[in-house]
Amino acid sequence: ETGVTQSPTHLIKTRGQQVTLRCSSQSGHNTVSWYQQALGQGPQFIFQYYREEENGRGNFPPRFSGLQFPNYSSELNVNALELDDSALYLCASSFIAGGTDTQYFGPGTRLTVL
Amino acid sequence: QKEVEQNSGPLSVPEGAIASLNCTYSDRGSQSFFWYRQYSGKSPELIMSIYSNGDKEDGRFTAQLNKASQYVSLLIRDSQPSDSATYLCAVNSISNFGNEKLTFGTGTRLTIIP
């Protein structure tokens, strides 16, 4: 157990809908990173939040957005869902922003878009 | 060229033997290297981190790093059936947007044969 929690565990949405995924970071960590993992692929970096601001972003369109709250928990919002958004969404917490610090993953949210 | 490359496998190893997993990366500026284990349907779990050239041992696991060759490997000694999983190599790198991020390979599926 890493101490990182995510909700919900599973989610089914239809194309065009919007979804919000939630993550609570490990105690003592101030940085949250979000990843998308399609079946058979490695996790792809979506963005990272540090001190409530976006600290970096991968090759994802603006309809992927996020928030970080003062308690370091975080949300991932995806608008106008597409079929290809079906994936496992992972959040990872760390103490140092960037990629150098060890990141600990939550259990993930499995999103299915129909 | 992919930023982080791994042989997707499957790699089959007899129980008790040494499993050798390899990873190459393209960003010469990378400083942090991680191995994660991912069981089917679960999230990635940190196995090892390595930052300096050479070997780092932790129990049955040994990580090896050669920055000149841009190569990192993971050895698993005395392989057990419970080691059967997908092993993800992750490397810190600079994204197209200039921020530092963690980049994953697609993973190597390892099967330990009893």
Chai-1 contact restraints between the chains, C-beta under 6 A:
chainA,res_idxA,chainB,res_idxB,connection_type,confidence,min_distance_angstrom,max_distance_angstrom,comment,restraint_id
A,Q41,B,T106,contact,1.0,0.0,6.0,A-B,restraint_1
A,G42,B,L88,contact,1.0,0.0,6.0,A-B,restraint_2
A,G42,B,F104,contact,1.0,0.0,6.0,A-B,restraint_3
A,G42,B,G105,contact,1.0,0.0,6.0,A-B,restraint_4
A,G42,B,T106,contact,1.0,0.0,6.0,A-B,restraint_5
A,G42,B,G107,contact,1.0,0.0,6.0,A-B,restraint_6
A,P43,B,F104,contact,1.0,0.0,6.0,A-B,restraint_7
A,F45,B,K101,contact,1.0,0.0,6.0,A-B,restraint_8
A,G56,B,N99,contact,1.0,0.0,6.0,A-B,restraint_9
A,G56,B,K101,contact,1.0,0.0,6.0,A-B,restraint_10
A,R57,B,F97,contact,1.0,0.0,6.0,A-B,restraint_11
A,L90,B,S43,contact,1.0,0.0,6.0,A-B,restraint_12
A,G98,B,E100,contact,1.0,0.0,6.0,A-B,restraint_13
A,G99,B,N92,contact,1.0,0.0,6.0,A-B,restraint_14
A,G99,B,E100,contact,1.0,0.0,6.0,A-B,restraint_15
A,G99,B,K101,contact,1.0,0.0,6.0,A-B,restraint_16
A,G99,B,L102,contact,1.0,0.0,6.0,A-B,restraint_17
A,T100,B,S32,contact,1.0,0.0,6.0,A-B,restraint_18
A,T100,B,N92,contact,1.0,0.0,6.0,A-B,restraint_19
A,T102,B,S49,contact,1.0,0.0,6.0,A-B,restraint_20
A,F105,B,S43,contact,1.0,0.0,6.0,A-B,restraint_21
A,F105,B,P44,contact,1.0,0.0,6.0,A-B,restraint_22
A,P107,B,S43,contact,1.0,0.0,6.0,A-B,restraint_23
A,G108,B,S43,contact,1.0,0.0,6.0,A-B,restraint_24
